[in-house]
Amino acid sequence: MSELGSLVSEGRNPRTMQIDLQSTPEILKLINDEDKGVAHAVEKVLPEVAAAVDRIVETFHKGGRLIYIGAGTSGRLGVLDASECPPTFSVPEEMVFGLIAGGEYALTHATEGSEDDPDEGRQALMDVKLGARDVVVGIAVSGRTPYVIGALKYAKEVGAGTIALSCNPGSVIGKIADIAIAPVVGPEILTGSTRLKSGTAQKLVLNMLSTASMIRMGKIYENLMVDVAISNQKLFVRAQRIVMEATGCDAEEAKNHLMASGSDVKLAIMMAITGLEAQEAREALAGAGGFLRKAINERQHQAAGN
């Protein structure tokens, strides 16, 4: 009890002590004012986030996986971030995924007791056959969740990369992991309700980890999602717009390029800009490691030299 009470995230916030007496607009202003400090707290740990991104990119280049693991809100945020990667960047589901104490049931139901067993965290990683090429991000606001501690210790045993994301400095998981990320957002609006500012900070960091890593893997051209998966009509229209933005062509031309590319946005843009046929454009992209800008520049350089 005393250890939990000493955590920054569990302290009482003097600025919200009278929140139960305030009107709805006053309550909302208080919440908004507290939230304003979250981005600044994350800004202070950008060097650690950058180190984590570089480690994740290294993992991907080796064919390894990014695995988020946590309990409660932390676990749900990890699963959420991972689940967005396949449709946004067209990566396999097994490349980035999240594990949560209590399993899928815990995504929509409170299973607070499931976080108390370190062996469950260990077993969760054993079940997915964690290997030395993988990287594990243990997520726990307190930094002392047994489920996450067990997971990170096991990850260290097998030689996997380890990253800790908490909201308390000098945390247990931070001391275990290779890289510790700890944005300190201070006491919550409601004492101990870490789904609030702490959850927001975790979401911001997770956004950075996945998005920056995918950018570094060549999944983006300029600021366009050129590896977006086209799985319905809405996404086809989005893909069509991306091709138009990247190339300056009209809607009909963009549609034709997409059809010729087999609904591959990156390939369609490569074909539209360089004039290459699908197979030659595909080979040029492969030669550039999947980086569209590099492939276009190399092709244009070749054309200028002829």
N, C-alpha and C positions, 0 to 999 in steps of 0.2 A: 504493500500500500504506500509506504513512504517513498519508494523508488518511483512509482507512477506519479505521485504528487509533486515530485521534483522536476518533472519534465516541463519544458516551456509550453508545449502544446496542451498541457493539462491545467495550466494556471488560470486564475480568474482575471478577466479583462476589466480594469477599472473604468474604462470608457463606456461600458455597456451595463453597468450595475443597475441602472434605472430603466432598462429597456422594457420591463414589464409594465411600466407606468406611462409609456409613451403612445402617441397616436400612430396610426398606420404610416403616414408620410415620415414621421420622425424615426420610426423603426427602420424603414427602408433606407433613409439617409445614413443611419448608423451603420447598417450592413454595407452599404455602398462605400462609405468612408473607410471601413476596415478592409474591404476588398482592394482598395486602391494601392495598398502597400504590398500586395502579393507579388506583383510584377517586379517591384524593386527588390524584394527578397530573392526572387529567382535570378535577377540580374547579377547579384553578388556571387552566385555559384556557376556562372557561365563557363569559367575555366574547367571546372569538374565535368560539366555537361559536355564540353568539347572533347575532353579526354575519353568520355564514355562513348560518344559518337564515333570517334576514331577506332575505338576498340570494337564496336559493333560492325563497322565497315570492314575491318580486318577479318572479323568472323565470317561475314558474308562472302568475302573473297576466297576464304578457305572452304566454303560450302557448309559452314556451320549455321546454327539457328539462334534467333533471339527469343528468349523465353522470359516472360514476365511472371512473377509469382508473388502472391500476397493474400491477405484475408480481408473480409468485409469490404468497405469502400475502396481500400487500396487494391484489393484483388479485382474488384469490378472495373476500376479504371484501367488496370493493366489489360484485362480481357477486351475492354472497349477499344483501346488504342490498337491492339493487335488485330482485332476483327476488321478494322478499317483499312488495313494494309493491302489485302488481296484486291478489293474492288478499286482502290485508289491507284495502286502501283502495279497491278497485275503480277503479284508475287504469289507463289504457292502458299496455301494455308499453313503448311508445316514449316515455313521459313520464319514466320513470326506468329507466336501464339501466347496466350495467357493461361495460367493455372491459378485457381482460387481454392482456398481452404473450404472444404465442404462440397466441392465439385459444382456441377452445373446448377444444382438446386439452390446453391448459395448466391447465384446471380440475382435471384428475385426474392429470396427469403433470408431472414436473419438466422445465421448458424454460428453464433458467436463462440460457442465452445469448441468449434473445429479448429480454431487458431492456436489452441493451447498445447498441441502435441508436436514437438519438433520432428518426431519420426514420420508424421504424416507429410510434412514438407519434403523430407528425404525420399519417402516412398513415391510421392508425386513425380519427382524428377527421375527416379528409377523406372517408373512406369513409361516414361517417354524416352527411355534409353539415352539419358544425358551423356554426352561425350566431351572430350577435351576440345573439340572444335567449336563447341557452343558457347554462348554467353548468357548468363542468368542475371536478371535485374530483380532483386528482392525489394519489395515495396512495403513499407510499414511506417506510418506517421511517427509512432513512438520510437521506432528503431529497436524494439525489444520483443516483437511478436515471436513466440517459440516456433510456429510453423515456418516462418521466413528464416529464422536462425538455423533451423535444421536443414532447410533447403540450401542455404548458402554454404554451410559447412560441408555438405555433401558435394556441392559443386566444386569447392576447393579440393576435395579429396580426389575427384576424377580429373582435375586439371582444367576445368572449364573457366572461362572468364567470369568475374563476379563484379556486379555493380549494386550498390545499396542506395535506395532513395527513401529518405526519411525527412522529418521536419524538426528534428532535435539534434543539436551538435554533439559530437562525441558519442554517438549511439553504438549499441552493441553490434548491429548489422554493419555499421560504418567501419568498425574496427576489423570485421571479418573480411569484408570485400576488398577487391583490388582498388576500386574507385568508389568514393563516398560522396554522394550528392545530398546536401542538407539545407534547403532553403528554410530559413527560420522566420515564420510569419507571425510568431508571437501567440499569445492566448486567443482562443476563439471567441466569437461573439456570444455564443452559448458555451459555457465552461465544459470542455472535454468533447464538444461536438466537432470532431475533426473532419467531418464530411464537408465543412465549410471552407475556411481559408486554407487549411492544410490540403484538403482535397483539390481545391483550385490550383494550388502550387504544384501538386503532383501531376495534375492534368497538363499544365503548361510544360512541365519538364518532359513528360511522356510524349507530348506533341513534338517537342524538339528532337528527342532521341530518334523517333521513327522518321519524321519528315527530313531532318538533316541527313540521316543515314541514307535514305532513299535518293536524295539529291546527289549525294556523293557516289551513289551507285549508277548514276546516269538515267534516273527515272524521270527527270524534268528537263525541258528545253525552255530557256528563258525562265518564265515562271508558270509555264503551262504543264499540265499533267498529261504528258504524251504517252504514258504507259497505262492510262486508265482502261479498265476492262469494260467492253461494251456488252451489257447483258440485257438491256431492254431499250425501248424506243427513246425514253428520256436521255439515256446515256449515249445513244447514237446521235441525238441532236447536240448534246454537249460535245461529243467527239467532232462532229461536223463544225461546230463553232471554234474548237481548238485548232483545227486544220486551217480554217479561215483566218484566225488571228495570227497564226504562225507564218502563213504564206502570202496573205493578202488576196487570196482567190475568193470567188463568190461562192454562194451556197451550193450551186449545182456542180461546180468544179470540185468542191470539197467532197461532195457526195460521191462523185465519180472516182476520185482518188481513194476514198475509203473502200469503195467496192472493189477497186483493182488491187488493193492491198490486203484484201480479206479481213476488213474491219480492224486493221492494225494502224492506230493513229500515228505512231512514230514512223512507221514505214510509209504511210501516206504522205506525211510531211516531207520525208526524204525524197520521195519520188517527185513531188510537186516542185520542190526547190531545185533539184538537180537535173530533173528530166530523165532519170534512170528508170529502167523497167524494174518490176518488183524483185526479181531474183538478184539482179546486180545491186540494187539498193540494199537488199537484205545482206548481201556479202559485205558491202561497204560499212554497214552498221556493225556487223560482227567484227570486222577488222578494227573498228574504233571502240571495241569493248562495250557497245551498246549506247555510247554517248552520242546523241544526235548532233549536237553542235560541232563536236570534233569531226564526225563523219562528213558533215556538210562542208566544213572548212577544208578538210583534206581533199574532197572532191573538187571544190572550187579552185584550190591551189593547183591540182592536177590539170584542170581544164585551162587555167591561165598559162600553164607551162607548155601547153600543146600549140 
